Structure formats: C-alpha cells, structure tokens
Amino acid sequence: MHPVLFKFGEFAIHTYGFFVAMAVLAGIAIAKYEARRLGLDTEKVVDACFYVVVAAIIGSRLFYVLTNLEFFKSEPMEVFKIWNGGLVFYGGFIAAALVLIVFLKIHHLPLGKMSDIAALSLPLGHAFGRIGCFFAGCCYGKLCHEPWAVTFTNPDSLAPLYVPLHPTELYSSASNFLIFILIFFLRRFKKYDGQMFWVYIACYGIARSTIEIFRGDFRGATMFNTFSISQTIGISSAVIAIIMLIILGRKNSIS
C-alpha cells in the first residue's frame, strides 16, 4: 500500500518500522498498566519489556532468515533490512520467552503473573505490527475474488502488484485485537496465575493456523507437504494450551 510513510531527501521513515515502534510502545504501555494493577514493580516490568523486545526482534528476524536461507546467502546485507518486512512471530516468541524466563529468575518476579501480562501485551502489540505488514506488502495473501480483496499498486510493495489478494495482514491484525479484547475482559475472572497466558496461546494458535491457509507469500519448508512451519507450531501450541487449561483448571478446582 504505502511502504514509505515520509521521505526527506535520502532519509525515509518506513511505514513498517513506524508500526513496529507503535507495537512496542503499545505493548509496554499495557504491560505497565497491568503490572500496576497486579501490584508488581513497574520499573522491573518495563526493564523486562526492553530485553524481551530486543530478543523478539532478533529471534523473529533469525527465524525468517533461516526459512529463506538461499536468498540471504546471495544477499547477506538484506538480513539487516527489517523495514522490508520479514519478522516471524514464533521465532521472536521463542527467543523472548527464553530471555524473559532468565530475567524473572534474576529479579525474582512471578512467572504466572508476568505471563498473564504478556498475554495482554503480545496481541495488542502484534495487532499494530501487522498493520505495518499491510502497508509494506509483506505476509500477503493468496488470490482473492471476495469484495474485501486488496490490490497492491505501489512499486515498492513486497506483494504482487495489480492482482486482488486476501488481506491476510488485516486478518491477523483483527484477530489479535479480538484476542486482546477477550483477554482484557476475562482476566478479572481468572482462577489462577498463568491462565490468561494459556488462553492467549490457544486463541493465537488457532487464529494463526487458520490465517496461514490464505497466505500467498513463501512459507518455507512444510510438514507432510501440507502445513507450513508456523501453521504446525500454531496447531501444536493450541493443542498444548488447551490440554494445560484442562489440567490446571481441574487442579485449581480441587484445591
């Protein structure tokens, strides 16, 4: 759509980068709000957010590079051009989770409460980030003949031009906003710390694996010649999350 938001001579502000920044700010803001509500040290929570964001960006980019290794071997400098898109959520999630666990151990913060905070921050930030994907044209959809199909015409777009496509970026953004609203409402009724985290994992896994069906960009290797890596992770994580919700729900109802 509009890959470049502003341009001053040789200096350009890319729309993708702008929305990634908005995603980070939104995620940190809601994390700070929720930390205050739960009685946690807001400064430590914000510090945790900083490390998590750095880990998430590195992890998500690394995952993308590994799934497109042949291209980056021939164009190594493209690795650093994240404004052209190419951040894989699950790669960032795994890296961020590992860094967060270490941070919590060092600073003695409760894992359950912090994971519930993440369950609010992640979908809100992700929703903003996917809007950036839409403007850049990355993560585009397959050919679409529905009334809501979008056609990219900007020559700097990463999506195929002049063909109607599924707006998968907006599907993802909308699903993340809905997950955020759902968890924001449910969190006041949770029975135990960590419950909202598993609700988020289940909801996101289902949404992501469904939206993958409509993705038209290169998805890397497939499992059983059918499922993309992200789809496989999404389905697997959703199943695990549902099992955990059942087990923990029964355990806490007994206790």
Protein Blocks (a to p, Z undefined) as FASTA:
>chain_A
ZZpfbdehjbccdfklmmmmmmmmmmmmmmmmmmmmnopafklmmmmmmmmmmmmmmmmm
mmmmmmmmmmmmmmmmlmmmmmngpiafklmmmmmmmmmmmmmmmnopafklmmmmmmmm
mmmmmmmmmmmmmmnopaiacddfbfkbccdfbfkbmbdehiacddfklmmmmmmmmmmm
mmmmmmmmcfbehklmmmmmmmmmmmmmmmmmmpcbdebjaehhlacfklmmmmmmmmmm
mmmmmmmmmmmmmZZ
